[in-house]
Amino acid sequence: MATITEDRMVVEDFYVIPVQFDTRCNHPHYLYLKKHVTRENDEAKPKDRTLFIVNVPPYATEESLRRVFSSCGKVLKVFLHEKPTKGEPPQEKSKFFPVHRPPQGFKVAYIVFKQSNSVDKALNLPYSKPLILSTSDAPIVTGIAKWKREYVDRTSIDISEMKREIDEFMSDFDKLTAEKEKKAKEMEGQADDEGWITVTRVGKNKGAPRTEAEAKRVTSKDKKRRKEKELINFYSFQVRESKKQEIMELRRKFEEDKQKIALMKAARKFRPY
């Protein structure tokens, strides 16, 4: 259900606000806004101070949304997600080895204001005046320029900082491994809550090397062992079936030989001696 007035459009509880990439665009894109409503408490996105936006275009950035909605009040945070999500987006722990990919394509946004009345101001933005996302003072980089910047960011690496991050990761990993080994030793010989006892074996043989030749040897050995353990004609009906197959095969060969002999006789080439 849509409600249209001179300076406002509402579509099923969503307020429609036009936006343009820049002033040269002739056709606006439309954002759909409403107050953030959720049944569960979300500390990152307070219900009374958060604006929920859908149909956010791919070129929109956190900085551009922060700038256009700053006219309604001070913006504390801007979150972009691929779909409505509770909490903040996952934070990257590593600068050089990112795990989480930023949202691609059309997305949703959460604008967290400092004051609650800023949400009402945003919902009352005029429908007749599109918001400009990219300006000369704050341009949005797109196309080849964006790819070039991303390439430079990926290739311009501070080796010393990367080495420091790797060393920290390995140090934390070694500590975690040592703690697990210590805990395993402490639990050895002790029964857990369900009565199970952890048993570890430490001997002179530390295992075979993990090489391709060793893997092939183990595989062939397992195949041979399985083949030796196979039970051929274990059941009586299997014995009967195998004998039937042998008799049928002998009969088939006998009939083929009879036909060959008959053909040779007809051709007067039969020489039994």
C-alpha positions in Angstrom: 0.0 0.0 0.0 1.5 3.3 -1.1 0.7 6.8 0.3 1.8 9.7 -1.9 1.6 13.4 -1.0 3.2 16.5 -2.5 6.5 16.0 -0.6 6.3 12.5 0.8 5.9 8.8 -0.3 5.3 5.9 2.0 5.2 2.3 0.8 4.2 -0.3 3.5 5.7 1.6 6.4 8.8 2.5 4.5 9.5 6.2 3.7 10.9 6.6 0.2 13.8 9.0 -0.2 15.4 9.6 -3.7 19.2 9.7 -4.0 21.6 10.4 -6.9 25.1 9.4 -7.4 26.1 12.9 -8.4 24.5 16.1 -9.8 25.0 14.9 -13.4 22.6 11.9 -12.9 19.1 12.5 -14.4 17.4 9.5 -12.8 17.4 9.0 -9.0 17.7 5.8 -7.0 15.2 5.3 -4.2 16.0 4.4 -0.6 13.4 2.9 1.7 13.7 4.1 5.4 12.0 3.3 8.6 12.8 3.1 12.3 14.8 0.1 13.4 12.4 -2.3 15.2 13.5 -5.6 16.7 12.2 -7.9 19.3 15.6 -8.6 20.8 17.8 -6.0 22.4 20.6 -4.9 20.1 23.2 -2.9 21.9 25.0 -1.9 18.7 21.7 -0.6 17.2 19.4 1.1 19.8 15.8 1.0 18.6 15.1 4.6 19.4 18.2 6.1 17.7 18.7 3.8 14.7 17.5 4.3 11.1 17.0 1.2 9.0 17.5 1.5 5.2 17.0 -1.0 2.4 17.8 -0.9 -1.3 21.1 0.8 -0.7 23.0 0.9 -4.1 26.3 -0.9 -4.6 28.3 2.4 -4.9 27.0 3.8 -1.6 29.7 3.8 1.1 29.6 4.4 4.9 31.2 7.8 4.4 28.6 8.9 1.8 25.6 7.8 3.9 27.1 9.4 7.0 27.5 12.7 5.2 24.0 12.9 3.6 22.3 12.0 6.9 24.4 14.2 9.0 21.9 17.0 8.2 19.4 15.3 10.4 21.8 15.1 13.4 25.1 13.7 14.6 25.8 10.2 13.2 27.6 7.9 15.6 27.9 4.8 13.4 27.0 3.4 10.0 26.7 -0.3 9.4 26.4 -2.0 6.0 25.1 -5.6 5.7 24.1 -7.9 2.9 20.8 -8.5 4.7 19.2 -7.4 8.0 21.5 -8.6 10.8 21.8 -8.2 14.5 24.9 -6.6 15.9 27.9 -5.0 14.2 29.6 -6.5 11.1 32.5 -8.8 11.8 35.7 -7.0 12.5 38.9 -7.9 10.7 41.6 -9.0 13.1 44.3 -8.9 10.4 45.2 -6.1 8.1 47.0 -8.2 5.6 44.9 -11.4 5.7 41.2 -10.4 5.6 38.7 -13.1 6.3 35.4 -11.3 5.9 34.3 -9.9 2.5 32.5 -6.5 2.6 28.9 -6.6 1.3 28.6 -6.6 -2.5 25.8 -5.4 -4.6 22.6 -4.0 -3.1 22.6 -4.0 0.7 21.0 -2.7 3.9 22.2 0.0 6.2 21.8 1.0 9.8 22.4 4.7 10.7 22.9 5.2 14.5 22.3 8.8 15.6 23.3 10.4 18.8 19.8 11.8 19.4 16.5 10.0 18.9 14.8 12.9 17.2 17.3 12.6 14.4 15.5 9.5 13.1 12.3 11.5 12.8 14.1 14.2 10.9 15.5 11.6 8.5 12.0 10.2 7.9 10.7 13.7 7.1 13.3 14.4 4.4 11.6 15.9 1.3 10.7 13.5 -1.4 11.2 16.2 -4.1 14.9 16.8 -3.3 17.2 13.9 -4.0 20.2 13.4 -1.8 23.6 13.6 -3.6 26.0 10.8 -2.5 29.1 11.8 -4.5 30.2 15.5 -4.4 33.3 17.3 -5.5 34.4 17.6 -1.9 33.7 14.0 -1.1 33.8 12.0 -4.3 33.0 8.3 -4.5 35.7 6.4 -6.4 34.3 4.0 -8.9 35.4 2.0 -12.0 39.0 1.9 -13.0 40.0 4.4 -10.5 38.6 2.3 -7.7 40.3 -0.9 -9.0 43.6 1.0 -9.2 43.3 2.2 -5.7 42.5 -1.3 -4.4 45.4 -2.7 -6.4 47.8 -0.1 -4.8 46.4 -0.8 -1.4 47.1 -4.6 -1.8 50.5 -4.2 -3.3 51.8 -1.4 -1.1 52.7 -3.6 1.9 54.8 -2.6 4.9 57.0 -5.8 5.2 58.0 -5.0 8.8 54.4 -4.6 9.9 53.4 -7.8 8.2 56.3 -9.7 9.8 55.2 -8.3 13.2 51.6 -9.5 12.7 52.8 -12.9 11.6 55.1 -13.2 14.6 52.3 -12.3 16.9 50.0 -14.9 15.3 52.6 -17.6 15.6 53.3 -16.7 19.2 49.6 -16.9 20.1 49.3 -20.2 18.2 52.3 -21.7 20.0 50.8 -20.7 23.4 47.5 -22.2 22.5 49.1 -25.4 21.4 51.2 -25.6 24.6 48.1 -25.1 26.7 46.2 -27.9 24.9 49.1 -30.3 25.4 49.4 -29.4 29.0 45.6 -29.9 29.5 45.8 -33.2 27.7 48.6 -34.4 30.0 46.6 -33.3 33.1 43.5 -35.1 31.9 45.4 -38.3 31.1 44.3 -41.2 33.3 41.4 -39.1 34.8 37.8 -40.0 34.1 35.6 -37.2 32.7 31.9 -36.5 33.7 30.7 -39.5 31.6 33.3 -41.9 33.0 35.6 -42.0 30.0 39.4 -42.0 30.5 41.7 -40.2 28.0 44.7 -42.5 27.1 47.7 -41.2 25.1 50.6 -43.3 23.8 54.1 -42.0 23.7 56.8 -44.3 22.4 60.0 -44.5 20.3 58.0 -44.8 17.0 56.8 -41.3 16.2 55.0 -42.4 13.1 55.8 -42.6 9.4 56.7 -39.5 7.4 53.9 -37.9 5.5 55.3 -38.4 2.0 53.6 -39.4 -1.3 55.6 -42.6 -1.4 54.5 -43.5 2.1 50.9 -42.7 1.3 51.0 -45.0 -1.8 52.6 -47.8 0.3 49.9 -47.6 3.0 47.1 -47.5 0.4 48.4 -50.5 -1.5 48.9 -52.4 1.8 45.4 -51.6 2.8 44.0 -52.8 -0.5 45.9 -56.0 -0.3 44.7 -56.6 3.3 41.1 -56.0 2.3 41.4 -58.3 -0.7 42.7 -61.1 1.5 39.9 -60.7 3.9 37.2 -60.9 1.2 35.0 -64.0 1.6 34.4 -65.5 -1.8 31.4 -67.9 -2.1 30.8 -67.7 1.6 27.1 -68.7 1.4 25.8 -71.9 -0.2 23.5 -70.1 -2.6 26.6 -68.3 -3.9 28.3 -71.6 -4.6 25.2 -72.8 -6.5 25.0 -69.6 -8.5 28.6 -69.7 -9.5 28.3 -73.4 -10.7 25.2 -72.5 -12.7 27.1 -69.7 -14.4 30.0 -72.0 -15.2 27.7 -74.6 -16.7 25.9 -72.0 -18.8 29.2 -70.7 -20.1 30.3 -74.2 -21.1 27.0 -74.8 -22.9 27.4 -71.5 -24.8 30.9 -72.3 -25.9 29.8 -75.9 -27.0 27.0 -74.5 -29.2 29.4 -72.0 -30.7 31.9 -74.8 -31.5 29.1 -76.9 -33.1 28.1 -74.0 -35.4 31.8 -73.5 -36.4 32.1 -77.2 -37.2 28.9 -77.2 -39.3 30.1 -74.2 -41.3 33.5 -75.9 -42.0 31.7 -79.1 -43.1 29.6 -77.1 -45.5 32.7 -75.5 -46.9 34.4 -79.0 -47.3 37.3 -77.8 -45.2 36.7 -80.2 -42.3 39.8 -82.3 -41.6 39.5 -84.1 -38.3 42.9 -85.9 -38.8 
